[in-house]
């Protein structure tokens, strides 16, 4: 899975290997996604800052 540079240092919600939402804090990201019908199929991850190779 490739994540764009603009998400560095942010929390992201991912579904089917694509970022569907992002925010600076997990709390705000959770609030953004709590009304989604597919919220059980999302997973959350903190994208590290800096150079990532993969």
PDB file of N, CA, C, O and CB in Angstrom:
ATOM      1  N   UNK A   1       0.849  -1.172   0.000  1.00  0.00           N
ATOM      2  CA  UNK A   1       0.000   0.000   0.000  1.00  0.00           C
ATOM      3  C   UNK A   1       0.892   1.232   0.000  1.00  0.00           C
ATOM      4  O   UNK A   1       1.852   1.308   0.767  1.00  0.00           O
ATOM      5  CB  UNK A   1      -0.965   0.000   1.219  1.00  0.00           C
ATOM      6  N   UNK A   2       0.582   2.178  -0.844  1.00  0.00           N
ATOM      7  CA  UNK A   2       1.342   3.412  -0.933  1.00  0.00           C
ATOM      8  C   UNK A   2       0.498   4.551  -0.367  1.00  0.00           C
ATOM      9  O   UNK A   2      -0.659   4.725  -0.751  1.00  0.00           O
ATOM     10  CB  UNK A   2       1.765   3.704  -2.399  1.00  0.00           C
ATOM     11  N   UNK A   3       1.081   5.323   0.545  1.00  0.00           N
ATOM     12  CA  UNK A   3       0.388   6.450   1.154  1.00  0.00           C
ATOM     13  C   UNK A   3       1.073   7.732   0.706  1.00  0.00           C
ATOM     14  O   UNK A   3       2.300   7.832   0.724  1.00  0.00           O
ATOM     15  CB  UNK A   3       0.373   6.336   2.710  1.00  0.00           C
ATOM     16  N   UNK A   4       0.279   8.696   0.309  1.00  0.00           N
ATOM     17  CA  UNK A   4       0.822   9.953  -0.207  1.00  0.00           C
ATOM     18  C   UNK A   4       1.576  10.727   0.865  1.00  0.00           C
ATOM     19  O   UNK A   4       1.309  10.587   2.059  1.00  0.00           O
ATOM     20  CB  UNK A   4      -0.296  10.815  -0.773  1.00  0.00           C
ATOM     21  N   UNK A   5       2.518  11.543   0.420  1.00  0.00           N
ATOM     22  CA  UNK A   5       3.370  12.335   1.304  1.00  0.00           C
ATOM     23  C   UNK A   5       2.563  13.320   2.156  1.00  0.00           C
ATOM     24  O   UNK A   5       2.980  13.666   3.262  1.00  0.00           O
ATOM     25  CB  UNK A   5       4.405  13.091   0.484  1.00  0.00           C
ATOM     26  N   UNK A   6       1.418  13.771   1.650  1.00  0.00           N
ATOM     27  CA  UNK A   6       0.612  14.762   2.373  1.00  0.00           C
ATOM     28  C   UNK A   6       0.047  14.213   3.685  1.00  0.00           C
ATOM     29  O   UNK A   6      -0.394  14.991   4.530  1.00  0.00           O
ATOM     30  CB  UNK A   6      -0.530  15.242   1.491  1.00  0.00           C
ATOM     31  N   UNK A   7       0.053  12.891   3.872  1.00  0.00           N
ATOM     32  CA  UNK A   7      -0.459  12.281   5.089  1.00  0.00           C
ATOM     33  C   UNK A   7       0.623  12.047   6.143  1.00  0.00           C
ATOM     34  O   UNK A   7       0.333  11.502   7.208  1.00  0.00           O
ATOM     35  CB  UNK A   7      -1.126  10.979   4.755  1.00  0.00           C
ATOM     36  N   UNK A   8       1.847  12.443   5.869  1.00  0.00           N
ATOM     37  CA  UNK A   8       2.948  12.238   6.819  1.00  0.00           C
ATOM     38  C   UNK A   8       2.660  12.950   8.135  1.00  0.00           C
ATOM     39  O   UNK A   8       2.329  14.135   8.150  1.00  0.00           O
ATOM     40  CB  UNK A   8       4.281  12.740   6.226  1.00  0.00           C
ATOM     41  N   UNK A   9       2.788  12.216   9.239  1.00  0.00           N
ATOM     42  CA  UNK A   9       2.553  12.766  10.565  1.00  0.00           C
ATOM     43  C   UNK A   9       1.094  12.825  10.961  1.00  0.00           C
ATOM     44  O   UNK A   9       0.768  13.397  12.001  1.00  0.00           O
ATOM     45  CB  UNK A   9       3.127  14.120  10.643  1.00  0.00           C
ATOM     46  N   UNK A  10       0.205  12.252  10.167  1.00  0.00           N
ATOM     47  CA  UNK A  10      -1.234  12.289  10.453  1.00  0.00           C
ATOM     48  C   UNK A  10      -1.785  10.889  10.693  1.00  0.00           C
ATOM     49  O   UNK A  10      -1.183   9.887  10.305  1.00  0.00           O
ATOM     50  CB  UNK A  10      -1.993  12.958   9.299  1.00  0.00           C
ATOM     51  N   UNK A  11      -2.934  10.847  11.337  1.00  0.00           N
ATOM     52  CA  UNK A  11      -3.698   9.609  11.485  1.00  0.00           C
ATOM     53  C   UNK A  11      -4.564   9.449  10.248  1.00  0.00           C
ATOM     54  O   UNK A  11      -5.146  10.421   9.767  1.00  0.00           O
ATOM     55  CB  UNK A  11      -4.570   9.619  12.791  1.00  0.00           C
ATOM     56  N   UNK A  12      -4.652   8.245   9.734  1.00  0.00           N
ATOM     57  CA  UNK A  12      -5.473   7.973   8.561  1.00  0.00           C
ATOM     58  C   UNK A  12      -6.406   6.800   8.820  1.00  0.00           C
ATOM     59  O   UNK A  12      -6.084   5.883   9.575  1.00  0.00           O
ATOM     60  CB  UNK A  12      -4.592   7.691   7.341  1.00  0.00           C
ATOM     61  N   UNK A  13      -7.569   6.849   8.179  1.00  0.00           N
ATOM     62  CA  UNK A  13      -8.510   5.732   8.178  1.00  0.00           C
ATOM     63  C   UNK A  13      -8.395   5.086   6.806  1.00  0.00           C
ATOM     64  O   UNK A  13      -8.482   5.764   5.782  1.00  0.00           O
ATOM     65  CB  UNK A  13     -10.000   6.200   8.490  1.00  0.00           C
ATOM     66  N   UNK A  14      -8.200   3.776   6.791  1.00  0.00           N
ATOM     67  CA  UNK A  14      -7.935   3.065   5.544  1.00  0.00           C
ATOM     68  C   UNK A  14      -8.992   1.991   5.314  1.00  0.00           C
ATOM     69  O   UNK A  14      -9.395   1.276   6.231  1.00  0.00           O
ATOM     70  CB  UNK A  14      -6.528   2.438   5.564  1.00  0.00           C
ATOM     71  N   UNK A  15      -9.428   1.900   4.052  1.00  0.00           N
ATOM     72  CA  UNK A  15     -10.347   0.853   3.627  1.00  0.00           C
ATOM     73  C   UNK A  15      -9.918   0.408   2.237  1.00  0.00           C
ATOM     74  O   UNK A  15      -9.680   1.238   1.359  1.00  0.00           O
ATOM     75  CB  UNK A  15     -11.838   1.350   3.637  1.00  0.00           C
ATOM     76  N   UNK A  16      -9.820  -0.891   2.039  1.00  0.00           N
ATOM     77  CA  UNK A  16      -9.416  -1.457   0.740  1.00  0.00           C
ATOM     78  C   UNK A  16      -8.115  -0.840   0.229  1.00  0.00           C
ATOM     79  O   UNK A  16      -7.983  -0.528  -0.955  1.00  0.00           O
ATOM     80  CB  UNK A  16     -10.525  -1.247  -0.296  1.00  0.00           C
ATOM     81  N   UNK A  17      -7.156  -0.669   1.142  1.00  0.00           N
ATOM     82  CA  UNK A  17      -5.832  -0.129   0.824  1.00  0.00           C
ATOM     83  C   UNK A  17      -5.860   1.301   0.290  1.00  0.00           C
ATOM     84  O   UNK A  17      -4.952   1.715  -0.432  1.00  0.00           O
ATOM     85  CB  UNK A  17      -5.162  -1.012  -0.181  1.00  0.00           C
ATOM     86  N   UNK A  18      -6.903   2.058   0.646  1.00  0.00           N
ATOM     87  CA  UNK A  18      -7.000   3.467   0.259  1.00  0.00           C
ATOM     88  C   UNK A  18      -7.349   4.313   1.478  1.00  0.00           C
ATOM     89  O   UNK A  18      -8.124   3.894   2.338  1.00  0.00           O
ATOM     90  CB  UNK A  18      -8.059   3.663  -0.860  1.00  0.00           C
ATOM     91  N   UNK A  19      -6.768   5.506   1.540  1.00  0.00           N
ATOM     92  CA  UNK A  19      -7.065   6.433   2.631  1.00  0.00           C
ATOM     93  C   UNK A  19      -8.423   7.063   2.360  1.00  0.00           C
ATOM     94  O   UNK A  19      -8.640   7.650   1.300  1.00  0.00           O
ATOM     95  CB  UNK A  19      -5.952   7.528   2.774  1.00  0.00           C
ATOM     96  N   UNK A  20      -9.345   6.941   3.327  1.00  0.00           N
ATOM     97  CA  UNK A  20     -10.684   7.507   3.157  1.00  0.00           C
ATOM     98  C   UNK A  20     -10.885   8.770   3.994  1.00  0.00           C
ATOM     99  O   UNK A  20     -11.727   9.599   3.651  1.00  0.00           O
ATOM    100  CB  UNK A  20     -11.738   6.473   3.527  1.00  0.00           C
ATOM    101  N   UNK A  21     -10.130   8.934   5.083  1.00  0.00           N
ATOM    102  CA  UNK A  21     -10.176  10.123   5.940  1.00  0.00           C
ATOM    103  C   UNK A  21      -8.819  10.301   6.590  1.00  0.00           C
ATOM    104  O   UNK A  21      -8.047   9.350   6.709  1.00  0.00           O
ATOM    105  CB  UNK A  21     -11.296  10.008   7.019  1.00  0.00           C
ATOM    106  N   UNK A  22      -8.530  11.535   7.014  1.00  0.00           N
ATOM    107  CA  UNK A  22      -7.301  11.784   7.763  1.00  0.00           C
ATOM    108  C   UNK A  22      -7.503  12.968   8.697  1.00  0.00           C
ATOM    109  O   UNK A  22      -8.374  13.810   8.477  1.00  0.00           O
ATOM    110  CB  UNK A  22      -6.113  12.044   6.806  1.00  0.00           C
ATOM    111  N   UNK A  23      -6.682  13.016   9.745  1.00  0.00           N
ATOM    112  CA  UNK A  23      -6.702  14.137  10.683  1.00  0.00           C
ATOM    113  C   UNK A  23      -5.418  14.090  11.504  1.00  0.00           C
ATOM    114  O   UNK A  23      -4.681  13.105  11.479  1.00  0.00           O
ATOM    115  CB  UNK A  23      -7.970  14.087  11.611  1.00  0.00           C
ATOM    116  N   UNK A  24      -5.167  15.172  12.228  1.00  0.00           N
ATOM    117  CA  UNK A  24      -3.952  15.253  13.043  1.00  0.00           C
ATOM    118  C   UNK A  24      -4.035  14.423  14.316  1.00  0.00           C
ATOM    119  O   UNK A  24      -3.007  13.992  14.837  1.00  0.00           O
ATOM    120  CB  UNK A  24      -3.671  16.690  13.402  1.00  0.00           C
ATOM    121  N   UNK A  25      -5.243  14.193  14.824  1.00  0.00           N
ATOM    122  CA  UNK A  25      -5.394  13.401  16.044  1.00  0.00           C
ATOM    123  C   UNK A  25      -6.347  12.234  15.808  1.00  0.00           C
ATOM    124  O   UNK A  25      -7.251  12.302  14.975  1.00  0.00           O
ATOM    125  CB  UNK A  25      -5.904  14.279  17.202  1.00  0.00           C
ATOM    126  N   UNK A  26      -6.123  11.177  16.554  1.00  0.00           N
ATOM    127  CA  UNK A  26      -6.980  10.000  16.437  1.00  0.00           C
ATOM    128  C   UNK A  26      -8.392  10.307  16.924  1.00  0.00           C
ATOM    129  O   UNK A  26      -9.363   9.780  16.382  1.00  0.00           O
ATOM    130  CB  UNK A  26      -6.391   8.825  17.230  1.00  0.00           C
ATOM    131  N   UNK A  27      -8.511  11.148  17.932  1.00  0.00           N
ATOM    132  CA  UNK A  27      -9.831  11.507  18.466  1.00  0.00           C
ATOM    133  C   UNK A  27     -10.687  12.190  17.406  1.00  0.00           C
ATOM    134  O   UNK A  27     -11.847  11.826  17.216  1.00  0.00           O
ATOM    135  CB  UNK A  27      -9.684  12.424  19.688  1.00  0.00           C
ATOM    136  N   UNK A  28     -10.123  13.173  16.719  1.00  0.00           N
ATOM    137  CA  UNK A  28     -10.893  13.876  15.678  1.00  0.00           C
ATOM    138  C   UNK A  28     -11.175  12.967  14.487  1.00  0.00           C
ATOM    139  O   UNK A  28     -12.240  13.061  13.877  1.00  0.00           O
ATOM    140  CB  UNK A  28     -10.139  15.129  15.207  1.00  0.00           C
ATOM    141  N   UNK A  29     -10.235  12.092  14.153  1.00  0.00           N
ATOM    142  CA  UNK A  29     -10.459  11.151  13.052  1.00  0.00           C
ATOM    143  C   UNK A  29     -11.587  10.181  13.401  1.00  0.00           C
ATOM    144  O   UNK A  29     -12.414   9.859  12.548  1.00  0.00           O
ATOM    145  CB  UNK A  29      -9.163  10.372  12.730  1.00  0.00           C
ATOM    146  N   UNK A  30     -11.623   9.722  14.631  1.00  0.00           N
ATOM    147  CA  UNK A  30     -12.690   8.822  15.067  1.00  0.00           C
ATOM    148  C   UNK A  30     -14.053   9.497  14.970  1.00  0.00           C
ATOM    149  O   UNK A  30     -15.033   8.874  14.562  1.00  0.00           O
ATOM    150  CB  UNK A  30     -12.439   8.354  16.502  1.00  0.00           C
ATOM    151  N   UNK A  31     -14.111  10.767  15.345  1.00  0.00           N
ATOM    152  CA  UNK A  31     -15.372  11.507  15.253  1.00  0.00           C
ATOM    153  C   UNK A  31     -15.808  11.680  13.801  1.00  0.00           C
ATOM    154  O   UNK A  31     -17.000  11.628  13.497  1.00  0.00           O
ATOM    155  CB  UNK A  31     -15.236  12.877  15.927  1.00  0.00           C
ATOM    156  N   UNK A  32     -14.845  11.887  12.904  1.00  0.00           N
ATOM    157  CA  UNK A  32     -15.164  12.035  11.486  1.00  0.00           C
ATOM    158  C   UNK A  32     -15.748  10.753  10.896  1.00  0.00           C
ATOM    159  O   UNK A  32     -16.605  10.807  10.015  1.00  0.00           O
ATOM    160  CB  UNK A  32     -13.920  12.441  10.711  1.00  0.00           C
ATOM    161  N   UNK A  33     -15.287   9.607  11.379  1.00  0.00           N
ATOM    162  CA  UNK A  33     -15.680   8.339  10.784  1.00  0.00           C
ATOM    163  C   UNK A  33     -16.799   7.623  11.531  1.00  0.00           C
ATOM    164  O   UNK A  33     -17.275   6.592  11.056  1.00  0.00           O
ATOM    165  CB  UNK A  33     -14.498   7.446  10.704  1.00  0.00           C
ATOM    166  N   UNK A  34     -17.233   8.128  12.675  1.00  0.00           N
ATOM    167  CA  UNK A  34     -18.212   7.389  13.476  1.00  0.00           C
ATOM    168  C   UNK A  34     -19.583   7.263  12.823  1.00  0.00           C
ATOM    169  O   UNK A  34     -20.345   6.367  13.187  1.00  0.00           O
ATOM    170  CB  UNK A  34     -18.368   8.051  14.803  1.00  0.00           C
ATOM    171  N   UNK A  35     -19.920   8.122  11.877  1.00  0.00           N
ATOM    172  CA  UNK A  35     -21.231   8.041  11.228  1.00  0.00           C
ATOM    173  C   UNK A  35     -21.207   7.243   9.916  1.00  0.00           C
ATOM    174  O   UNK A  35     -22.241   7.079   9.270  1.00  0.00           O
ATOM    175  CB  UNK A  35     -21.748   9.437  10.959  1.00  0.00           C
ATOM    176  N   UNK A  36     -20.047   6.759   9.535  1.00  0.00           N
ATOM    177  CA  UNK A  36     -19.950   5.971   8.302  1.00  0.00           C
ATOM    178  C   UNK A  36     -20.585   4.610   8.480  1.00  0.00           C
ATOM    179  O   UNK A  36     -20.450   3.993   9.537  1.00  0.00           O
ATOM    180  CB  UNK A  36     -18.492   5.813   7.875  1.00  0.00           C
ATOM    181  N   UNK A  37     -21.273   4.136   7.462  1.00  0.00           N
ATOM    182  CA  UNK A  37     -21.897   2.813   7.512  1.00  0.00           C
ATOM    183  C   UNK A  37     -20.857   1.699   7.462  1.00  0.00           C
ATOM    184  O   UNK A  37     -21.106   0.591   7.939  1.00  0.00           O
ATOM    185  CB  UNK A  37     -22.884   2.652   6.360  1.00  0.00           C
ATOM    186  N   UNK A  38     -19.688   1.993   6.883  1.00  0.00           N
ATOM    187  CA  UNK A  38     -18.638   0.987   6.748  1.00  0.00           C
ATOM    188  C   UNK A  38     -17.553   1.109   7.821  1.00  0.00           C
ATOM    189  O   UNK A  38     -16.433   0.637   7.625  1.00  0.00           O
ATOM    190  CB  UNK A  38     -18.008   1.091   5.381  1.00  0.00           C
ATOM    191  N   UNK A  39     -17.877   1.735   8.945  1.00  0.00           N
ATOM    192  CA  UNK A  39     -16.855   2.018   9.959  1.00  0.00           C
ATOM    193  C   UNK A  39     -16.214   0.752  10.530  1.00  0.00           C
ATOM    194  O   UNK A  39     -15.075   0.804  10.994  1.00  0.00           O
ATOM    195  CB  UNK A  39     -17.463   2.824  11.086  1.00  0.00           C
ATOM    196  N   UNK A  40     -16.908  -0.367  10.507  1.00  0.00           N
ATOM    197  CA  UNK A  40     -16.329  -1.607  11.033  1.00  0.00           C
ATOM    198  C   UNK A  40     -15.258  -2.175  10.108  1.00  0.00           C
ATOM    199  O   UNK A  40     -14.452  -2.999  10.539  1.00  0.00           O
ATOM    200  CB  UNK A  40     -17.421  -2.645  11.250  1.00  0.00           C
ATOM    201  N   UNK A  41     -15.234  -1.757   8.862  1.00  0.00           N
ATOM    202  CA  UNK A  41     -14.229  -2.266   7.931  1.00  0.00           C
ATOM    203  C   UNK A  41     -13.035  -1.317   7.786  1.00  0.00           C
ATOM    204  O   UNK A  41     -12.143  -1.568   6.975  1.00  0.00           O
ATOM    205  CB  UNK A  41     -14.862  -2.504   6.570  1.00  0.00           C
ATOM    206  N   UNK A  42     -13.011  -0.235   8.562  1.00  0.00           N
ATOM    207  CA  UNK A  42     -11.893   0.712   8.526  1.00  0.00           C
ATOM    208  C   UNK A  42     -10.826   0.304   9.523  1.00  0.00           C
ATOM    209  O   UNK A  42     -11.124  -0.281  10.565  1.00  0.00           O
ATOM    210  CB  UNK A  42     -12.377   2.143   8.821  1.00  0.00           C
ATOM    211  N   UNK A  43      -9.588   0.614   9.198  1.00  0.00           N
ATOM    212  CA  UNK A  43      -8.558   0.505  10.220  1.00  0.00           C
ATOM    213  C   UNK A  43      -7.759   1.793  10.241  1.00  0.00           C
ATOM    214  O   UNK A  43      -7.621   2.471   9.223  1.00  0.00           O
ATOM    215  CB  UNK A  43      -7.637  -0.715   9.966  1.00  0.00           C
ATOM    216  N   UNK A  44      -7.235   2.121  11.415  1.00  0.00           N
ATOM    217  CA  UNK A  44      -6.572   3.398  11.654  1.00  0.00           C
ATOM    218  C   UNK A  44      -5.080   3.186  11.829  1.00  0.00           C
ATOM    219  O   UNK A  44      -4.628   2.175  12.367  1.00  0.00           O
ATOM    220  CB  UNK A  44      -7.161   4.097  12.886  1.00  0.00           C
ATOM    221  N   UNK A  45      -4.330   4.176  11.356  1.00  0.00           N
ATOM    222  CA  UNK A  45      -2.883   4.063  11.425  1.00  0.00           C
ATOM    223  C   UNK A  45      -2.263   5.456  11.465  1.00  0.00           C
ATOM    224  O   UNK A  45      -2.755   6.382  10.820  1.00  0.00           O
ATOM    225  CB  UNK A  45      -2.338   3.255  10.228  1.00  0.00           C
ATOM    226  N   UNK A  46      -1.192   5.596  12.217  1.00  0.00           N
ATOM    227  CA  UNK A  46      -0.435   6.836  12.256  1.00  0.00           C
ATOM    228  C   UNK A  46       0.684   6.732  11.230  1.00  0.00           C
ATOM    229  O   UNK A  46       1.521   5.832  11.300  1.00  0.00           O
ATOM    230  CB  UNK A  46       0.129   7.119  13.688  1.00  0.00           C
ATOM    231  N   UNK A  47       0.694   7.653  10.281  1.00  0.00           N
ATOM    232  CA  UNK A  47       1.717   7.656   9.240  1.00  0.00           C
ATOM    233  C   UNK A  47       2.941   8.401   9.799  1.00  0.00           C
ATOM    234  O   UNK A  47       2.817   9.558  10.202  1.00  0.00           O
ATOM    235  CB  UNK A  47       1.184   8.330   7.904  1.00  0.00           C
ATOM    236  N   UNK A  48       4.101   7.767   9.828  1.00  0.00           N
ATOM    237  CA  UNK A  48       5.277   8.429  10.383  1.00  0.00           C
ATOM    238  C   UNK A  48       5.741   9.612   9.538  1.00  0.00           C
ATOM    239  O   UNK A  48       5.548   9.641   8.322  1.00  0.00           O
ATOM    240  CB  UNK A  48       6.403   7.437  10.522  1.00  0.00           C
ATOM    241  N   UNK A  49       6.356  10.584  10.206  1.00  0.00           N
ATOM    242  CA  UNK A  49       6.958  11.711   9.521  1.00  0.00           C
ATOM    243  C   UNK A  49       8.310  11.271   8.951  1.00  0.00           C
ATOM    244  O   UNK A  49       8.935  10.346   9.469  1.00  0.00           O
ATOM    245  CB  UNK A  49       7.119  12.930  10.481  1.00  0.00           C
ATOM    246  N   UNK A  50       8.742  11.920   7.915  1.00  0.00           N
ATOM    247  CA  UNK A  50      10.076  11.632   7.396  1.00  0.00           C
ATOM    248  C   UNK A  50      10.060  10.681   6.210  1.00  0.00           C
ATOM    249  O   UNK A  50       9.014  10.377   5.637  1.00  0.00           O
ATOM    250  CB  UNK A  50      10.929  11.056   8.484  1.00  0.00           C
ATOM    251  N   UNK A  51      11.245  10.228   5.866  1.00  0.00           N
ATOM    252  CA  UNK A  51      11.435   9.382   4.693  1.00  0.00           C
ATOM    253  C   UNK A  51      10.950   7.959   4.956  1.00  0.00           C
ATOM    254  O   UNK A  51      11.324   7.334   5.948  1.00  0.00           O
ATOM    255  CB  UNK A  51      12.906   9.368   4.282  1.00  0.00           C
ATOM    256  N   UNK A  52      10.130   7.471   4.068  1.00  0.00           N
ATOM    257  CA  UNK A  52       9.639   6.102   4.156  1.00  0.00           C
ATOM    258  C   UNK A  52       9.981   5.407   2.847  1.00  0.00           C
ATOM    259  O   UNK A  52       9.695   5.935   1.772  1.00  0.00           O
ATOM    260  CB  UNK A  52       8.096   6.058   4.442  1.00  0.00           C
ATOM    261  N   UNK A  53      10.575   4.255   2.924  1.00  0.00           N
ATOM    262  CA  UNK A  53      10.888   3.494   1.710  1.00  0.00           C
ATOM    263  C   UNK A  53      10.181   2.153   1.790  1.00  0.00           C
ATOM    264  O   UNK A  53      10.070   1.555   2.860  1.00  0.00           O
ATOM    265  CB  UNK A  53      12.432   3.300   1.537  1.00  0.00           C
ATOM    266  N   UNK A  54       9.711   1.695   0.656  1.00  0.00           N
ATOM    267  CA  UNK A  54       9.044   0.401   0.714  1.00  0.00           C
ATOM    268  C   UNK A  54       8.784  -0.176  -0.624  1.00  0.00           C
ATOM    269  O   UNK A  54       8.226  -1.268  -0.728  1.00  0.00           O
ATOM    270  CB  UNK A  54       7.777   0.505   1.442  1.00  0.00           C
TER     271      UNK A  54
END
